[in-house]
């Protein structure tokens, strides 16, 4: 991309307009780089995963061929919940919501013919995240790639699981220990890796407002900062590799204000509350996904318009990487065609609209600046409440809010308010409560995962179990248990050892469960 | 009786349905996440539930729905209708009907539809059809 941006009609434009703080200047309200997309576009990172590792490997390659610039992995429910494909609870779920991964052999198949030194990979997994990261590292090393050159992101944000997505395995405190273990591990051994993607996406999908998404996400971020420093890391050692993940929802300017407020809040708090000095510790980097929950089953092609507008909000909000949902989101996992259209949507924004030429082009708009400030105000009120509850510690406040169901109650209340508004016709959803002509058109070809996938995967798992050394596996699992019992020990080496001898996700999780216990959430409706 | 079967944790819809049904004057027993056929059947028996609503967003409905219906029948609870809600493609509705699911509440169902379908499922049962 050459310098000297011009409009479509040939008018030269500057990289930025308006006043300070400029993009790239503390507190980064206007963006973390001075020229933003004029120097480099956001990463087009399309979330993908279904069936067996072979199936997803093919989809990865298609997306890379179609112009995707980063990989992002969706795992199936059994993998997300730390169960092997042949566990009784896995029935009907194998390969359905994402790719099935039982052992490092599946991970190797997932990245077959993809050089891990050449790509950045995001992996959306939380409860068993440390185990999956260990598998990724082992695959890299077994294909001749040094772990220090691996670049990517592990979602690994367990706090939001208790609040929203519900893919937790163990109780909160040992789960936070696993998160800090991975942060410690990557800080010293994988300097190009983001060990966590502190996420608001799921909180928003569960029904929260924009202000709640902003506040709960950043509070969780602060909680992890407190936990990592308590585990002995200096803030500037790990903070540069903390990353975030936001939703891009339907109210265009509210979303842009939210992204800008997020950067500003993070920078101020990291410098003033947590004593970070490095610029890289203060610059919030985030991935964005368009709001799946806003997409409709009725007249699904209309979702293409929704996604385009939400993606544009993410870009005008300064995201570092973007996933655009497929139009069949409300019905199934993305079909190949739908996934391609979603990627093309990003490419149109990047190459045809000219919005990439100027950083934070909406900066200075009276409305955008006001809504940025207002969302910041609302978030600060929530931080204050959590600090009070936590008696000075946001980590303790967040844990308390998890244990007494406060976050879930707030989110459920917001979700219900929205439903009431739609039901009353106060909030229009095109195709659902208005403009419904066209709803009865037949749904197109949907991606279907057959029950055969489950049979194939279970067979594969049996083969791995037969070909590995039981003695080595037992010994490795014993070490996992022994290390888990002692919170001061970093579990990553033991996990690496276990996955390397082909222990399965389920086997390792069973061992961890025997030490950490399981978790029953309070019932909040 | 409202529940999520299996590993999926997407419970926004189920919680909203719970409130809708309570607002409509029904007694709602919210079992929540990670239920199995066994735990659901136990609760149905204990609470003498009139209708079971199961939320599924994980594309496992064709495999799991028949199991619930069968489990209820095996326990002598075949009279209790089962309604499935969530991400259910139109093309699967017939198959679900054939295995004994009373009704399906898909994406975009209104509060009115939710109440009507649940009430309707119970009425059908009592009249013996």
Interface residues (C-beta under 8 A of the other chain):
Chain A: X77 X78 X80 X81 X83 X89 X90 X91 X92 X93 X96 X97 X165 X166 X167 X205 X206 X207 X293 X296 X297 X298 X330 X331 X332 X333 X411 X412 X415 X416 X419 X423 X429 X431 X432 X433 X442 X443 X446 X449 X451 X521 X523 X524 X525
Chain B: X6 X7 X8 X9 X10 X11 X12 X15 X16 X18 X19 X20 X28 X30 X32 X33 X36 X58 X59 X60 X62 X63 X64 X87 X89 X90 X91 X106 X107 X108 X110 X111 X112
